[in-house]
Amino acid sequence: MPRNILYVEDNQDAIAFFSRVVNKLGDYNFVTREDGTSAISLLEEKKDFTPEMILLDINLPGMNGFEILQYVRSKTAYKHVPVIMFTSSDDNGDVRKSYEYGANAYLIKPDSLQSLKEVLQDTFNFWLKHNVA
């Protein structure tokens, strides 16, 4: 049975890059949203998709990744879902704020397919297969 992953990212190139890698890693149902409003709408519907992991970019149109993170952590249904901040920002303030708001991990996006594959494989193995959230 595929594992459900929600990736909130507004950059189409990053989504395509990420999708190519995820498809090679195993049986994952990978759903993307390009902004916080549509991500929260998906989470509120709870119809056909319940994420087992959420990956958030920080800089998004409208609602940013921190606001989405706060929403996720405020909902009982998602309180224990691993949330990984997956961003290009290496700002210490962003890292600190992510953990203060309840992120499980903070990953800086690698720029090569091989690096991305390694980072995602390790992350998925830890957070999904060992069910540590």
C-alpha positions as CSV (number, residue, x, y, z in Angstrom):
1,M,0.0,0.0,0.0
2,P,1.5,3.4,-1.0
3,R,2.6,5.8,1.7
4,N,0.9,9.2,1.4
5,I,3.2,12.3,1.2
6,L,2.1,15.9,0.8
7,Y,4.6,18.3,-0.7
8,V,3.8,22.0,-0.6
9,E,6.0,23.8,-3.1
10,D,5.4,26.6,-5.5
11,N,8.3,26.0,-7.8
12,Q,7.4,23.8,-10.8
13,D,11.0,22.8,-11.4
14,A,11.5,21.8,-7.8
15,I,8.3,19.7,-8.0
16,A,9.4,18.0,-11.2
17,F,12.9,17.3,-9.8
18,F,11.4,16.0,-6.5
19,S,8.8,13.8,-8.3
20,R,11.5,12.1,-10.5
21,V,13.4,11.1,-7.4
22,V,10.3,10.0,-5.3
23,N,9.1,7.8,-8.1
24,K,12.4,5.8,-8.0
25,L,12.3,5.4,-4.2
26,G,9.4,3.1,-3.8
27,D,5.6,2.9,-3.4
28,Y,4.6,6.5,-2.5
29,N,1.5,8.4,-3.3
30,F,3.0,11.8,-3.8
31,V,0.5,14.8,-3.8
32,T,1.7,18.4,-4.4
33,R,0.0,21.7,-3.7
34,E,1.5,25.0,-4.8
35,D,0.2,27.2,-1.9
36,G,-0.9,27.0,1.7
37,T,-4.6,27.6,1.0
38,S,-4.9,24.7,-1.3
39,A,-2.8,22.5,1.0
40,I,-5.1,23.3,4.0
41,S,-8.2,22.7,1.8
42,L,-6.8,19.2,1.0
43,L,-6.2,18.5,4.7
44,E,-9.6,19.8,5.7
45,E,-11.4,17.6,3.1
46,K,-9.9,14.4,4.5
47,K,-11.6,12.5,1.7
48,D,-9.3,10.5,-0.4
49,F,-5.9,11.6,1.0
50,T,-4.5,11.6,4.5
51,P,-0.8,12.4,4.6
52,E,1.7,10.2,6.5
53,M,4.3,12.9,6.0
54,I,4.2,16.6,5.0
55,L,7.1,18.4,3.3
56,L,6.8,22.2,3.4
57,D,8.7,24.9,1.6
58,I,8.9,28.1,3.6
59,N,8.5,30.8,0.9
60,L,5.1,30.2,-0.6
61,P,2.5,32.6,-2.1
62,G,-0.1,33.8,0.4
63,M,0.3,31.6,3.4
64,N,3.9,30.6,4.2
65,G,5.3,27.3,5.4
66,F,5.3,28.4,9.0
67,E,1.6,29.2,8.9
68,I,0.8,25.8,7.4
69,L,3.0,24.2,10.0
70,Q,1.1,26.0,12.8
71,Y,-2.2,24.9,11.2
72,V,-1.1,21.2,11.0
73,R,0.1,21.2,14.6
74,S,-3.2,22.7,15.8
75,K,-5.3,19.9,14.4
76,T,-5.6,16.7,16.4
77,A,-5.8,14.6,13.2
78,Y,-2.4,15.8,12.1
79,K,-0.6,16.5,15.4
80,H,1.6,13.4,15.0
81,V,2.2,13.5,11.3
82,P,5.9,14.2,10.6
83,V,6.4,17.6,9.1
84,I,9.7,18.2,7.3
85,M,10.6,21.8,6.3
86,F,12.2,21.2,2.9
87,T,13.5,24.5,1.7
88,S,16.4,26.3,0.1
89,S,16.7,28.7,3.1
90,D,19.8,28.2,5.3
91,D,18.8,31.1,7.6
92,N,19.3,30.2,11.3
93,G,16.1,32.1,12.2
94,D,14.1,30.0,9.8
95,V,15.6,26.8,11.3
96,R,14.9,27.9,14.8
97,K,11.3,29.1,14.0
98,S,10.6,25.8,12.3
99,Y,11.5,23.8,15.4
100,E,9.6,26.2,17.7
101,Y,6.5,25.7,15.6
102,G,6.8,21.9,15.7
103,A,8.7,20.7,12.7
104,N,10.2,17.3,13.0
105,A,13.2,18.1,10.8
106,Y,14.7,20.9,8.6
107,L,16.3,19.9,5.3
108,I,18.0,22.2,2.9
109,K,17.2,21.2,-0.7
110,P,20.2,19.6,-2.4
111,D,20.9,20.6,-6.0
112,S,21.7,17.2,-7.5
113,L,19.4,14.2,-8.2
114,Q,21.8,11.9,-6.3
115,S,21.9,14.1,-3.3
116,L,18.2,14.6,-3.3
117,K,17.7,10.8,-3.6
118,E,19.9,10.1,-0.6
119,V,18.3,12.8,1.6
120,L,14.8,11.6,0.8
121,Q,15.6,8.0,1.2
122,D,17.1,8.6,4.6
123,T,14.2,10.9,5.6
124,F,11.5,8.5,4.4
125,N,13.1,5.5,6.0
126,F,13.4,7.3,9.4
127,W,10.0,9.0,9.5
128,L,7.8,6.5,7.7
129,K,9.3,3.1,8.1
130,H,10.2,3.5,11.7
131,N,7.0,5.3,12.5
132,V,8.7,7.6,15.0
133,A,6.4,10.6,14.8
